[in-house]
Amino acid sequence: MLVAGVGSALAWTSPVLPQLYAEDSWLPITANEGSWISSLLAVGAIAGAFPSGSMADKMGRKKSLLLLSVPFLLSWGIIVVSTEVKLLYIARFIAGMGVGAGCVVGPTYISEIAEVSTRGTLGALFQLFLTLGIFLAFVLGSVLNYTTFAIVCAGIIVAFLATFYWMPESPVWLVTQRRKQDATVALAAFRGQDYDPNQELNEMQRALDECSGKKPTIGDMAKDPVTRKSMIASFGMMFFQQASGVNAVIFYTVTIFQAAGSSMAPEVASIVVSLVQLVMSGVAALIVDRAGRKPLLMLSTSVMSASLIALGYYFKQKDSGSDVSSLGWLPLVSLIVFMVAFSIGLGPVPWMLMGELFSSETKAVASSYAVMLNWFMVFVVTKTFPTMNSELGIDMTFWIFAVIMAGATAYTHVLVPETKGKTYQQILRELQGETIDLPVKSAA
């Protein structure tokens, strides 16, 4: 539910900004002010991501996640009572702090409670609930007034508190705290009472012993050849995830359809796009442990590149004065294809890689920096998107994103390892250059 809250905070601007831009708005804003309202969430996310890894190591994953309800509830409260743009700036920055920290601690918690065979599926649920929050924001924002919309979004966080409070702590973190008995109880809750946790606990303990209590810095990690390869793969995909322009599309979905002059109402079109994204995120959760991370990434980025080219073509024809009445379907179809491709690969997989490529002693530090990079790119893209549209043209803007996605396909092929069905020890050996032979499952 917290991740759904993150999604609703992300997409809040899409239905709300057009209302604030309207001439009869109760709080009229300029385009520049609107871009700050959108992008300040990303700035807050950078600030929230930095200390969250250390917080999760000291307080535990569960307590850290519960604590994140505070910035979300505070931000929605400020939004409800806002009477000037500056208060919206503050609210979005505070919400961003919760978003950034949640994007670090959430995937870490998921990767540490999951079995190897289901790690991909559970990891994809992060993206699924993110898109659920985005979909709810688009739907609710189209039918509710400004104040009620914010109150309902706050209710999502309250629902998270009521449900997650009963979840066990991460067994991995409990082992690091020498609380083996508590870790045994947590594993029984996650795996079932008939599960024998001894082998899994021994693996956790062995990994902890190998760490020797080390707390490496980002500089130390960059000097280690194996960890450096993990950083290149994880950080690179975090960069490409946002350099695709996906959050610009989410933040400005209604605005894009207004500019396109689509035959479908912009608010309806945005709901359709988010619904497709939600459904395909569910599909990704079902196939990611079968298809593998690397093939999905390459398919995702190449298809996204093609859909961005098509979207740029539409706006090129429209802006040149050509009759585009017969192409009224193209913006919707292009964005749907874009979201489908994003949802099965570039959306969920980078979050999985962040939890899979790093050891227990480097995961917190690496995750914090990976999320900071991710949200720095969100800020850059969402802040510059309106300027790129006005200075370069919306067609050229989408074509730039298309070229970046083509580069992401090549980057994935060369530098991203396959992690499907592998323990961290197997992934580590592969990064060291060894050949890993996974056991072949016999047919049922």
Salt bridges, closest charged atoms under 4 A:
ASP57 OD1 - ARG61 NH1 2.89
ASP57 OD2 - LYS215 NZ 3.73
GLU112 OE2 - ARG61 NH2 2.73
ASP182 OD2 - ARG179 NE 2.95
GLU200 OE2 - ARG191 NH2 2.64
ASP289 OD1 - ARG293 NH1 3.05
GLU356 OE2 - ARG119 NE 2.81
GLU356 OE2 - ARG293 NH2 2.54
GLU430 OE1 - LYS422 NZ 2.34
GLU434 OE1 - ARG429 NE 3.28
